[in-house]
């Protein structure tokens, strides 16, 4: 994200490349088109701007683009909610203002930990960089292979791409890897100057060819709810529903809560996991950042 103009160029060109002219209601003249998807002039026409103006936008000059233009461009390129948010983040990042380097939140307040501990189902809190900052005992036990990493805070994306155990732990590994890179790119749009985020992306890029491939797709996504299929080393296969909830009092932090339908095999397995937690005297965990805020 160091070169915002290049990121804008690659993002916009990749989004228009996926839209066929006929899908946009345009006639596809000629049998051979030099570019996949829509041409720049077609995007300009559908957006309601001049060709020269759109060319400037795609070359990375989003600074000064009005919200109405960005909205129209998002509609033309059929951006989903996450992609639209990313486009607006890129526009803000390209504005000629002084960017203050800020660190993503890395601690949680005691009341948040108390909420986690009050839940009888696995739960943990993460920041936008995918650091797990706090977890209740069930959450720590559920993600035991992730917490085996001696570094703190543990990071689920680092685990996914750099720990070979991840391919066994995540039963839908390819999808998890896709989602992790897309979520991290969305966060990079929000906080392009965060030094720890830049370091993490650099670490993953240099050590994982798979991450480089997924990162190059420039996909972005929200990850708010769904099904998480794990293979736990103690209780075996789990099919867990999860909800990711933003914490209004803690901007940038998200609480993940995992549940299973009553009477399901996964619900029974969670009871076994709870017994194992009690027998092993596993406690909740919170990471305290020793660095100054």
JOLIN-V901451 format. One line per field, one symbol per residue. ss: DSSP state (@ for helix, = for strand, . for the rest). phi: phi as a letter, one per 20 degrees, with the letter a starting at -180 (. if undefined). burial: + if it has 24 or more other C-alpha atoms within 12 Angstrom, else -. A space follows every 10 residues. Layout:
ss = ???
phi = ???
burial = ???
//
This chain:
ss = ...@@@@@@@ @@@@@@@... @@@@...... .........@ @@@@@@@... @@@@@@@@.. ......@@@@ @@@@@@.... @@@@@@@@@@ @@@....... .........@ @@@@@@@@.. ..====.... =====.@@@@ @@.@@@@... ....=@@@@@ @@...@@@@= ..@@@@@@@@ @@@@@@@@@@ ....@@@@@@ @@@@@@@.@@ @@@@@@.... ....====== ==...===== ======.... ...======. ....@@@@@@ @@@@@@@@@@ ....==.... ...
phi = .fdfffffgf fffffffedf gffemdfefm ecdfcfmeeg ffffffencf ffffgffffo eefnffffff ffffffelfe gfffgfgfff fffeffcfee fcefgcccfg fffffgffed cgbbdcdfem feebbeffff ffdgffffff fcffcfffff eddffgfefe fdggfffgff ffffffffff cfdfffffff fffffedcff fgffffflfc aecdaqdddd defddnfcdd eccdcfegec gndcddcdcb fgnfgfffff ffffffgffe lfdfbcedff fff
burial = +--++-++++ +++++++-++ +--------- ------++++ -+++-++-+- --+++-++++ +++-+---++ +++++++++- -+++++++++ ++++------ --++++++-- -++-+++--+ ++++++++++ ++++++++++ +++++++--- -+++++++++ +++-++--++ +-+--+++++ ++++++++++ ++++-+++-+ +--+---+-- +--++--+++ +++---++++ ++--+-++++ +++++----- -+++++++++ -----++-++ +-++--+--- ---++++--- ---
//
